[in-house]
Amino acid sequence: MAAIVKMASGTLRGNIEDGLSVFRGVPYAKAPVGDLRFSPPQPVDSWKGERDATAYGAISLQADIPMAAMMGGGEPDSEDCLFLNVWTPGLDGTRRPVMVWLHGGAFIFGSGSSPMYSGASLSQRGDLVVVTINYRLGVFGYLAHPDLADPKTGAVGNWGLLDQIAALEWVRDNIEAFGGDSGNVTVFGESAGSMSTSDLLAAPTAKGLFNKAICQSGAPMAMPAEDAHRVANRLVNAMGLSSIDEVKTASAKDIIAAQTVVMQSSSGELVMPFQPNIDGVVLPASPWELIAGGSAKGVTLMMGSNRDEMKLFSMLDPDAMGLDDEGLITRLVARLGDDAKLAVDSYRKAREGRGESAPASELWWAMESDRFFRAPAMRCLDLHAPHASATFAYLITLESPMAILGSCHAIELPLVFGTLDAPGASMLSGEGQPVQTLSSHMQDAWVAFAQKGDPSTSGLGAWPAYTAATRETMVLGVECGVESAPREDERRVWDGLADALPSFGR
């Protein structure tokens, strides 16, 4: 059975699926090809007749990565990728809360059409509209060089971030036709999607496009413009070209190949060489400074991380499993300098005080998880809290059935979306009644936050607002409950090591 919706740009024909109207592959901007490569997204052209919206659109061009294959839905990749997908309980004029999902993938892979990101369960459970989007990735989304500056605005390099803003503008202009409320929009994302969401809190042109945000495992991330320009020059060299202008017309295949070379050559210097940058326009200054100054005043924020984030990447670093104390200190000196031993001692004392094991390998993953994810998240909450009516913190402790992963990065994705039957989900999050129960609790909390800006539910109970004084945090695991400043001794280590946090992508 077809679902029909009329917008200013044209009529869409989607599907009715389990009582939901579902529209896939909806263009929210022109294809960023030809002269529009490395340019801000442009408004989509209107069409005549009914446009088919029953199949996902192409995803952003990306290299073949094993993790991407696990998350993907099999759609082809293309430069013509600016599509979004909508799940709604009804095309009836009801003004429902809207949730807009920004996928993760280190800014180089992923899509809004992953089976794990199906919006069906959230939409049905909360009587709300769920939107997932694609945005430009890698070189196509984040190549920054002065010669690529947009002549109208001066924006440069933040093409993927501008795509996300364009999608939010599409939601503002069109979502009421889908039964949504353009005045009640929650942006939520994970990993690079969470970093993007955090950056949108700082971006002036995103102001007013959403009033709530959920950041799952990712704080503000934007490199200095000079670093981004250096990456662009490396790409030119890797492609054997003489100028950035030649990249504008180079084959997509050659660009992706050179992107891989640049990433490999930058691995010891930049965490993610292709990411947002402080271009002076989209991000006029460091997003940390902008958020501290009240750039997202009035936006209600929920933010958190997973206890063992970095263990997801343990299989990429087999040497870490056999670390001894000497090897651990050697690794950490590169990040923390003379403070490495003191930090290790603090972590070991805190863990042993709770009766937890503290071998060198466990300390490595714990410290890297906190350095890259938890400490920046807490700092972002501290900076934003004075400008918001409320902020909320969480910490996920559910452990994967794969013991090596622990409570790893991305473990919450099938829990939040209610997609525990998606490919790879059981390996990541597990299965059985305790996992099902936690998924229900988390979905209800995310829905409640989207509906009214407060994640408290009957299942979890009251979820108090976060403050820097008490650091009230909802711990989400087999057992759930509020704790004041969980694992505070470890978090406090990073108060004196701000330069070691990847605040600017280093």
Salt bridges, closest charged atoms under 4 A:
GLU17 OE2 - ARG24 NH1 2.73
ASP45 OD1 - LYS30 NZ 3.68
GLU50 OE1 - ARG13 NH1 3.55
ASP52 OD1 - ARG13 NH2 2.84
GLU79 OE2 - ARG37 NH2 2.66
ASP92 OD1 - ARG96 NH1 2.93
ASP127 OD1 - ARG96 NE 2.82
ASP147 OD2 - HIS145 ND1 3.88
ASP163 OD1 - ARG136 NH2 2.82
ASP173 OD1 - ARG172 NE 2.89
GLU176 OE2 - ARG95 NH1 2.79
ASP181 OD1 - ARG95 NH2 2.87
GLU190 OE2 - HIS409 NE2 3.35
ASP227 OD1 - ARG230 NH2 2.90
ASP227 OD2 - ARG506 NH2 3.17
ASP245 OD1 - LYS248 NZ 3.35
GLU269 OE2 - ARG230 NH2 2.91
GLU269 OE1 - ARG234 NH2 2.61
ASP308 OD2 - ARG307 NH2 2.96
GLU309 OE1 - HIS409 ND1 2.63
ASP317 OD2 - ARG331 NH1 2.72
ASP325 OD2 - ARG348 NH1 2.97
ASP345 OD2 - LYS341 NZ 3.04
GLU356 OE1 - ARG351 NH1 3.81
GLU356 OE2 - ARG354 NE 3.17
GLU356 OE2 - ARG487 NH2 2.69
GLU362 OE1 - LYS311 NZ 3.03
GLU362 OE1 - ARG351 NH2 3.66
GLU368 OE1 - ARG335 NE 3.24
GLU368 OE2 - ARG371 NE 2.84
ASP382 OD2 - ARG471 NH1 3.27
GLU399 OE2 - ARG307 NH2 2.70
ASP444 OD1 - ARG125 NE 2.60
GLU488 OE2 - ARG471 NE 3.53
GLU488 OE2 - ARG491 NH2 2.78
GLU488 OE2 - ARG492 NH2 3.72
ASP489 OD1 - ARG492 NH1 3.20
GLU490 OE2 - ARG354 NH2 2.51
GLU490 OE2 - ARG487 NH1 3.81
ASP495 OD1 - ARG491 NH1 2.98
